[in-house]
């Protein structure tokens, strides 16, 4: 098809869709009561209504839609809103609408947008040099960032490896865990297995997706994923702890399950146990029960395995400590970070290794058998270094801890009583609502109800905030949640406004 015919074809299709949008029955965002244990979709009421197709068109940045996009967007069905500006925590779209970014994108823009200090640091580095071949050369800005990051662990970690994304960091962590055992004397080549958790997400590359336990995100690629990753239950008190069971008993149950998994696959074949201290987008900011990681570390130590903590989303201050493991009373052998590292000013991620791992490499080959073209990128390092200095100098982690408690208190006060909010949970500036059809049985809505998406669209289009949706909360297929992750600079007053808007979004969408 020629470019001209393609453009005409697209315009004809768009006219047809616009016409059908006028004729298509409106979809209400208000739900009538659903009897407990019912799995049917709640019937629509007429309080707040608009056509779903019209909403999709309103989100299109194409305006007159004269040409289709050449960019492969997350969906080819509709084009997304185009961002044209972002300052502070306000994002402006090409259609003129503004949004308060109460999720920092995907928990990334932790100090907000358009920071002059960060821009100045990046420009200064570009004026010196923008790229260096890390296979042969180092640079001062990378050394300064690494020193800043290691100081932030109070010396508990030894070295940090710098990359561009969380998935890259997880891939590096897997290889580092394997190589650790090959550096020991004697070597332990039989250690090739990993144990991870159900409902987890560690990245979209084949290795990191193999480590992930989210059923929906794995489904298309089953058959390609690695068979050396084994699974134990998620540490989710809302879904996993039995009625009347104490937290201590629940933690022991999970520790026993991990121990049995080691025994099942061969305790001397396991490289590491891998988990997120606070599970991010897939389960909706689920903190581990008190004492969980101490119990898991004890099992790992019993069998000589490593503990890998994925703090790509929950780390670097997001949960009220620079590293979430500081609140758990353990130190990981390997840790990954990303989103809050450079705050979105550059794509940056990191993998920390403990002294145990570093010492083994130093005593062995002295070489990590891994590399990326853009690892330790100088401009990215400049951005991350300045972001981390701002976080430290402005006491932003302390702000997250103090106002995070207030945020949680307000969310509980305002939304615990909503008939379709089953659970309010989180830590620091990382909180979620899980939606259920029946609070008594915790039965989720059927996927066809699209509850999380409805809440997200009401928040975006009608309230003007970001409220990040997630599905598969219960079992990787059913279940809905939505989460917020405000900027670290947010004040007590900001918490009050954000919670008010979250509540408004839920009521508009669900009644």
C-alpha positions as CSV (number, residue, x, y, z in Angstrom):
1,X,0.0,0.0,0.0
2,X,1.4,3.4,-0.9
3,X,2.0,6.1,1.7
4,X,-0.9,8.1,0.2
5,X,-3.3,5.2,0.2
6,X,-2.2,4.3,3.7
7,X,-3.0,7.8,5.0
8,X,-6.4,7.8,3.3
9,X,-7.2,4.3,4.7
10,X,-6.3,5.5,8.2
11,X,-8.5,8.6,7.9
12,X,-11.5,6.5,6.7
13,X,-11.0,4.1,9.6
14,X,-10.8,7.0,12.1
15,X,-14.1,8.5,10.7
16,X,-15.8,5.1,11.2
17,X,-14.5,4.8,14.7
18,X,-15.6,8.4,15.6
19,X,-19.1,7.6,14.2
20,X,-19.3,4.3,16.1
21,X,-18.2,6.2,19.3
22,X,-21.3,8.3,19.0
23,X,-23.5,5.3,18.5
24,X,-21.7,3.0,21.0
25,X,-23.5,2.5,24.3
26,X,-21.9,4.5,27.1
27,X,-20.0,2.5,29.8
28,X,-20.6,3.6,33.3
29,X,-17.8,3.8,35.9
30,X,-20.2,3.4,38.8
31,X,-20.7,-0.2,40.0
32,X,-23.8,-1.5,41.8
33,X,-23.3,-3.7,44.8
34,X,-22.1,-7.2,44.0
35,X,-23.3,-10.0,46.2
36,X,-20.4,-11.7,48.1
37,X,-18.9,-14.8,46.3
38,X,-20.4,-13.6,43.0
39,X,-18.1,-13.6,40.0
40,X,-20.4,-11.9,37.6
41,X,-19.5,-8.4,36.3
42,X,-21.2,-5.7,38.2
43,X,-24.1,-4.0,36.3
44,X,-23.5,-0.5,35.2
45,X,-25.3,2.5,36.6
46,X,-25.7,5.9,35.0
47,X,-24.0,8.3,37.5
48,X,-20.7,8.8,35.6
49,X,-20.6,7.8,32.0
50,X,-18.7,8.2,28.8
51,X,-17.9,6.1,25.8
52,X,-14.8,4.0,26.1
53,X,-14.0,4.5,22.4
54,X,-14.3,8.3,22.8
55,X,-11.9,8.1,25.8
56,X,-9.4,6.3,23.6
57,X,-9.7,8.9,20.9
58,X,-9.3,11.7,23.5
59,X,-6.0,10.1,24.5
60,X,-4.7,10.1,21.0
61,X,-2.0,12.7,20.3
62,X,-2.7,12.6,16.6
63,X,-5.4,15.4,16.7
64,X,-6.6,15.4,13.1
65,X,-4.9,11.9,12.7
66,X,-3.5,12.8,9.3
67,X,-0.8,10.1,9.5
68,X,-0.3,6.9,11.5
69,X,2.6,6.7,13.9
70,X,5.8,5.1,12.8
71,X,6.7,4.4,16.4
72,X,6.0,1.0,17.9
73,X,3.9,2.0,20.9
74,X,2.9,-0.4,23.7
75,X,-0.4,-0.9,21.7
76,X,-1.0,-0.6,18.0
77,X,-4.7,-0.2,18.5
78,X,-4.6,3.4,19.8
79,X,-1.9,6.0,20.1
80,X,-1.0,7.3,23.6
81,X,-1.2,10.9,24.8
82,X,1.9,12.8,23.9
83,X,3.8,14.6,26.7
84,X,4.9,18.1,25.6
85,X,6.2,19.5,29.0
86,X,6.9,18.4,32.5
87,X,7.8,20.7,35.4
88,X,7.8,19.9,39.1
89,X,5.2,17.2,39.3
90,X,3.0,18.5,36.6
91,X,2.9,16.8,33.2
92,X,1.3,18.6,30.2
93,X,-0.1,16.7,27.2
94,X,-0.4,17.8,23.5
95,X,-4.2,18.1,23.9
96,X,-3.6,20.8,26.6
97,X,-4.6,18.7,29.6
98,X,-2.4,18.6,32.6
99,X,-1.8,15.9,35.2
100,X,-0.3,15.8,38.6
101,X,2.1,12.9,38.4
102,X,1.4,11.1,41.6
103,X,3.2,8.0,40.5
104,X,6.5,9.6,39.3
105,X,5.9,7.9,36.0
106,X,6.6,4.3,36.9
107,X,8.1,5.3,40.4
108,X,11.0,7.0,38.5
109,X,10.8,10.8,38.7
110,X,11.5,10.8,42.4
111,X,12.6,14.5,42.7
112,X,10.2,15.8,40.1
113,X,10.9,17.0,36.6
114,X,13.1,19.8,35.2
115,X,15.7,20.1,38.0
116,X,18.3,22.7,37.3
117,X,21.0,21.2,39.3
118,X,20.7,17.9,37.5
119,X,20.5,19.5,34.1
120,X,23.6,21.6,34.8
121,X,25.6,18.5,35.9
122,X,24.6,16.6,32.8
123,X,25.5,19.5,30.5
124,X,28.9,20.0,32.3
125,X,29.7,16.3,31.7
126,X,28.6,16.5,28.0
127,X,31.0,19.5,27.5
128,X,33.8,17.3,28.8
129,X,32.8,14.1,27.0
130,X,29.6,12.2,26.6
131,X,30.8,8.6,26.1
132,X,33.7,6.4,27.1
133,X,34.4,2.8,26.2
134,X,34.1,1.1,29.6
135,X,35.8,-2.0,28.3
136,X,39.1,-0.1,28.3
137,X,38.7,3.2,30.2
138,X,37.2,4.5,33.4
139,X,36.2,8.1,34.3
140,X,36.0,10.3,37.4
141,X,32.3,10.8,37.3
142,X,31.7,7.1,37.5
143,X,34.1,6.8,40.5
144,X,32.3,9.6,42.3
145,X,28.9,8.0,41.8
146,X,30.1,4.6,42.9
147,X,31.6,6.1,46.0
148,X,28.4,8.0,46.8
149,X,26.4,4.8,46.4
150,X,28.6,2.6,48.5
151,X,28.6,5.3,51.3
152,X,24.8,5.1,51.1
153,X,25.0,1.4,52.2
154,X,27.1,2.4,55.2
155,X,29.9,0.2,53.8
156,X,27.8,-2.9,53.9
157,X,28.2,-3.4,50.1
158,X,31.5,-3.4,48.4
159,X,31.1,-2.4,44.8
160,X,28.5,-1.3,42.3
161,X,28.1,-2.1,38.6
162,X,26.3,0.6,36.5
163,X,24.0,-0.1,33.6
164,X,20.9,1.4,32.0
165,X,17.8,-0.6,33.1
166,X,16.4,-2.8,35.9
167,X,16.2,-5.8,33.6
168,X,19.9,-5.4,32.7
169,X,20.7,-5.2,36.4
170,X,18.8,-8.5,37.1
171,X,20.5,-10.2,34.2
172,X,23.9,-9.1,35.6
173,X,22.8,-10.3,39.1
174,X,22.0,-13.8,37.8
175,X,25.4,-14.0,36.1
176,X,27.2,-12.6,39.0
177,X,25.6,-15.2,41.3
178,X,26.7,-18.0,39.0
179,X,30.2,-16.7,38.6
180,X,30.6,-16.3,42.4
181,X,30.5,-20.1,42.8
182,X,32.9,-20.6,39.9
183,X,35.4,-18.2,41.6
184,X,35.5,-20.2,44.8
185,X,38.2,-22.8,45.6
186,X,37.0,-25.4,45.0
187,X,34.5,-24.3,42.4
188,X,30.9,-25.3,42.7
189,X,29.8,-25.8,39.1
190,X,26.6,-27.7,40.1
191,X,25.0,-24.4,41.3
192,X,22.8,-23.4,38.4
193,X,19.4,-23.1,40.0
194,X,17.5,-20.1,41.4
195,X,14.5,-19.8,43.7
196,X,12.1,-16.9,43.2
197,X,8.6,-16.1,44.2
198,X,5.1,-16.3,42.7
199,X,3.6,-13.0,41.5
200,X,7.0,-11.4,41.2
201,X,8.4,-9.3,38.3
202,X,12.1,-8.8,37.7
203,X,12.2,-7.5,34.1
204,X,11.1,-8.2,30.5
205,X,14.3,-9.8,29.1
206,X,14.4,-13.5,28.9
207,X,16.5,-14.1,31.9
208,X,14.7,-11.6,34.1
209,X,11.3,-12.7,32.9
210,X,12.3,-16.3,33.7
211,X,13.0,-15.1,37.2
212,X,9.6,-13.4,37.3
213,X,6.5,-15.3,38.6
214,X,3.7,-13.1,37.2
215,X,1.6,-15.6,35.1
216,X,0.2,-13.0,32.7
217,X,3.6,-11.5,31.8
218,X,5.2,-14.9,31.3
219,X,2.4,-16.6,29.3
220,X,3.3,-15.6,25.7
221,X,6.9,-16.6,26.2
222,X,6.5,-19.9,28.0
223,X,8.6,-22.5,26.3
224,X,11.4,-20.0,25.8
225,X,11.9,-19.2,29.5
226,X,14.6,-20.9,31.6
227,X,13.8,-24.1,33.5
228,X,16.3,-23.5,36.2
229,X,14.2,-21.0,38.1
230,X,11.9,-22.5,40.8
231,X,9.2,-20.9,42.8
232,X,7.8,-20.5,46.3
233,X,4.8,-18.5,47.5
234,X,4.7,-14.7,47.7
235,X,5.0,-13.1,51.1
236,X,1.5,-11.5,50.9
237,X,-0.3,-11.4,54.3
238,X,-3.6,-10.2,52.7
239,X,-3.8,-13.2,50.4
240,X,-1.5,-15.7,52.0
241,X,-2.0,-15.6,55.8
242,X,-4.8,-17.7,57.2
243,X,-7.5,-16.4,59.5
244,X,-6.2,-16.5,63.0
245,X,-2.7,-17.2,62.0
246,X,0.0,-15.0,63.6
247,X,2.6,-13.1,61.5
248,X,5.3,-15.2,63.2
249,X,3.6,-18.5,62.2
250,X,3.0,-17.2,58.7
251,X,6.7,-16.3,58.3
252,X,7.8,-19.7,59.7
253,X,5.4,-21.3,57.1
254,X,7.1,-19.4,54.3
255,X,10.6,-20.3,55.7
256,X,9.7,-23.9,55.8
257,X,8.4,-23.8,52.3
258,X,11.7,-22.3,51.1
259,X,13.7,-24.9,53.0
260,X,11.6,-27.7,51.3
261,X,12.3,-26.2,47.9
262,X,16.0,-26.3,48.5
263,X,15.7,-29.9,49.5
264,X,13.5,-30.7,46.5
265,X,15.9,-29.3,43.8
266,X,19.1,-30.1,45.7
267,X,20.4,-27.7,48.3
268,X,23.9,-27.6,46.7
269,X,22.5,-26.7,43.3
270,X,21.0,-23.4,44.2
271,X,22.8,-20.1,43.4
272,X,20.4,-17.8,45.1
273,X,17.0,-16.9,46.5
274,X,15.6,-13.8,44.7
275,X,12.9,-11.5,45.8
276,X,11.6,-7.9,45.9
277,X,11.5,-6.5,49.5
278,X,8.3,-4.6,48.6
279,X,6.7,-6.2,45.5
280,X,6.1,-3.4,43.0
281,X,3.6,-3.1,40.1
282,X,2.6,-6.8,39.7
283,X,1.1,-7.3,43.2
284,X,0.7,-3.7,44.2
285,X,3.3,-2.6,46.8
286,X,3.2,-5.6,49.0
287,X,5.6,-5.3,52.0
288,X,7.0,-8.5,53.5
289,X,5.8,-9.5,56.9
290,X,8.0,-8.6,59.9
291,X,10.9,-11.0,60.2
292,X,10.4,-12.5,56.8
293,X,13.8,-11.6,55.3
294,X,15.7,-12.7,58.4
295,X,14.0,-16.0,58.2
296,X,14.8,-16.3,54.4
297,X,18.4,-15.3,54.9
298,X,18.8,-18.0,57.6
299,X,17.6,-20.7,55.1
300,X,20.0,-19.3,52.4
301,X,22.9,-19.4,54.9
302,X,22.0,-22.9,55.9
303,X,22.6,-24.1,52.3
304,X,25.4,-21.7,51.3
305,X,23.2,-19.8,48.8
306,X,23.2,-16.1,48.1
307,X,20.4,-13.6,48.8
308,X,19.5,-11.4,45.9
309,X,17.2,-8.5,46.5
310,X,15.5,-6.7,43.6
311,X,15.1,-3.1,44.7
312,X,14.7,-1.7,41.2
313,X,11.3,-0.2,42.1
314,X,11.2,-0.1,45.9
315,X,14.7,1.0,46.6
316,X,16.8,4.3,46.6
317,X,14.5,6.0,49.1
318,X,11.1,5.0,47.8
319,X,10.1,3.1,50.9
320,X,11.5,5.4,53.6
321,X,15.1,4.2,53.8
322,X,17.7,4.6,51.0
323,X,17.8,0.8,50.7
324,X,14.7,-1.1,51.7
325,X,16.8,-3.9,53.2
326,X,17.8,-1.5,56.0
327,X,14.3,-1.9,57.4
328,X,14.5,-5.7,57.2
329,X,17.6,-6.3,59.3
330,X,19.5,-8.1,56.6
331,X,22.2,-7.3,54.1
332,X,21.9,-8.9,50.6
333,X,24.7,-10.5,48.8
334,X,23.6,-8.9,45.6
335,X,21.2,-6.0,45.1
336,X,19.7,-4.3,42.1
337,X,18.4,-0.7,41.8
338,X,17.2,1.5,39.0
339,X,14.2,3.7,38.9
340,X,15.1,6.2,41.7
341,X,18.8,6.1,40.9
342,X,18.8,8.9,38.3
343,X,15.2,10.0,38.8
344,X,14.4,9.6,35.1
345,X,16.9,12.2,34.0
346,X,18.9,9.4,32.3
347,X,18.4,5.7,32.0
348,X,20.5,4.3,34.9
349,X,20.6,1.1,37.0
350,X,23.0,-0.5,39.3
351,X,24.0,-3.9,40.8
352,X,25.6,-3.9,44.2
353,X,27.8,-6.8,45.4
354,X,28.7,-7.5,49.0
355,X,32.1,-8.0,50.4
356,X,31.6,-11.8,50.3
357,X,31.1,-11.7,46.5
358,X,33.7,-9.0,45.8
359,X,36.3,-10.9,47.8
360,X,35.7,-14.1,45.9
361,X,36.1,-12.3,42.6
362,X,39.3,-10.6,43.8
363,X,40.8,-13.9,45.0
364,X,39.8,-15.6,41.7
365,X,39.9,-14.3,38.2
366,X,39.3,-10.6,39.1
367,X,37.1,-10.2,36.1
368,X,33.3,-10.0,35.9
369,X,32.4,-11.9,32.7
370,X,29.8,-9.4,31.6
371,X,29.6,-6.1,29.7
372,X,27.3,-3.6,28.0
373,X,28.1,-0.9,25.5
374,X,26.5,1.8,27.6
375,X,27.4,0.6,31.0
376,X,28.6,3.4,33.3
377,X,27.6,6.0,30.8
378,X,29.2,9.3,31.8
379,X,26.2,11.5,31.3
380,X,24.0,9.0,33.1
381,X,26.5,8.9,36.0
382,X,26.4,12.7,36.2
383,X,22.6,12.7,36.4
384,X,22.5,9.9,39.0
385,X,25.2,11.5,41.1
386,X,23.4,14.8,41.3
387,X,20.1,13.2,42.0
388,X,21.6,11.2,44.9
389,X,23.3,14.3,46.3
390,X,20.0,16.2,46.2
391,X,18.3,13.3,48.0
392,X,21.0,13.2,50.7
393,X,21.5,17.0,51.1
394,X,17.8,17.8,51.2
395,X,17.0,14.9,53.6
396,X,14.4,13.5,51.2
397,X,14.6,10.0,52.5
398,X,13.6,11.2,56.0
399,X,10.8,13.2,54.3
400,X,9.6,10.0,52.6
401,X,9.7,8.1,55.9
402,X,7.8,10.7,57.9
403,X,5.2,11.8,55.4
404,X,4.9,8.2,54.1
405,X,3.5,7.3,57.5
406,X,1.0,10.1,57.2
407,X,0.1,9.1,53.6
408,X,-0.7,5.5,54.8
409,X,-2.7,6.8,57.7
410,X,-4.8,9.0,55.4
411,X,-5.4,6.2,52.8
412,X,-6.6,3.9,55.5
413,X,-8.9,6.5,57.0
414,X,-10.4,7.5,53.7
415,X,-10.6,4.2,51.8
416,X,-10.6,1.3,54.2
417,X,-14.4,1.6,54.4
418,X,-15.0,1.6,50.6
419,X,-17.1,-1.5,49.7
420,X,-14.7,-2.4,46.8
421,X,-11.4,-1.6,48.5
422,X,-10.2,-4.9,49.9
423,X,-6.7,-3.8,51.1
424,X,-4.7,-0.6,51.6
425,X,-1.0,-1.4,51.8
426,X,2.4,0.0,51.2
427,X,5.5,1.7,52.8
428,X,7.0,5.1,52.5
429,X,5.8,6.8,49.3
430,X,4.7,3.5,47.7
431,X,1.0,2.6,48.4
432,X,-1.7,0.6,46.7
433,X,-5.4,-0.2,46.8
434,X,-6.5,-3.7,46.0
435,X,-10.1,-3.9,44.6
436,X,-12.4,-6.8,45.3
437,X,-16.0,-7.7,44.5
438,X,-16.5,-9.1,48.0
439,X,-14.5,-7.8,51.0
440,X,-15.5,-10.8,53.1
441,X,-14.2,-13.5,50.8
442,X,-11.6,-11.3,49.0
443,X,-13.1,-12.5,45.7
444,X,-11.8,-10.3,42.9
445,X,-13.8,-8.9,40.0
446,X,-13.7,-10.8,36.8
447,X,-11.0,-9.6,34.4
448,X,-13.8,-8.5,31.9
449,X,-14.9,-5.8,34.4
450,X,-11.6,-3.9,33.8
451,X,-11.7,-2.4,37.3
452,X,-8.1,-1.2,37.6
453,X,-8.3,0.4,34.1
454,X,-11.5,2.2,35.0
455,X,-10.0,3.6,38.1
456,X,-6.9,4.7,36.2
457,X,-8.9,6.4,33.4
458,X,-11.2,8.2,35.9
459,X,-8.0,9.5,37.7
460,X,-6.3,10.6,34.5
461,X,-9.2,12.0,32.6
462,X,-11.5,13.4,35.3
463,X,-9.4,14.0,38.4
464,X,-6.1,14.9,36.8
465,X,-3.7,12.5,38.6
466,X,-1.7,9.4,37.8
467,X,-3.1,6.3,39.5
468,X,-1.1,3.3,38.1
469,X,-3.3,0.2,37.3
470,X,-2.3,-3.4,37.7
471,X,-4.0,-6.7,37.1
472,X,-3.5,-10.3,38.1
473,X,-3.2,-9.4,41.7
474,X,-4.6,-12.6,43.1
475,X,-3.1,-15.3,40.8
476,X,-1.5,-13.6,37.9
477,X,-4.8,-13.5,36.0
478,X,-7.6,-12.2,38.2
479,X,-7.4,-9.3,40.6
480,X,-7.1,-5.5,40.3
481,X,-5.1,-2.9,42.1
482,X,-3.8,0.6,41.5
483,X,-0.8,2.4,43.2
484,X,0.7,5.8,43.8
485,X,4.3,6.8,44.3
486,X,4.6,10.5,44.9
487,X,7.8,12.6,44.5
488,X,10.2,12.5,47.5
489,X,9.7,16.3,47.8
490,X,6.0,16.0,48.6
491,X,4.8,17.7,51.8
492,X,2.1,16.8,54.3
493,X,-0.2,19.1,52.5
494,X,0.5,17.3,49.2
495,X,-0.4,14.0,51.0
496,X,-3.8,15.4,51.9
497,X,-4.5,16.6,48.4
498,X,-3.3,13.4,46.8
499,X,-5.4,11.2,49.0
500,X,-8.4,13.3,48.4
501,X,-7.9,12.9,44.6
502,X,-7.3,9.2,45.0
503,X,-10.6,8.9,46.8
504,X,-12.4,11.0,44.2
505,X,-11.0,8.7,41.5
506,X,-12.2,5.6,43.2
507,X,-15.7,7.0,43.8
508,X,-16.0,8.2,40.2
509,X,-15.0,4.9,38.8
510,X,-16.6,2.5,41.2
511,X,-19.2,4.4,43.1
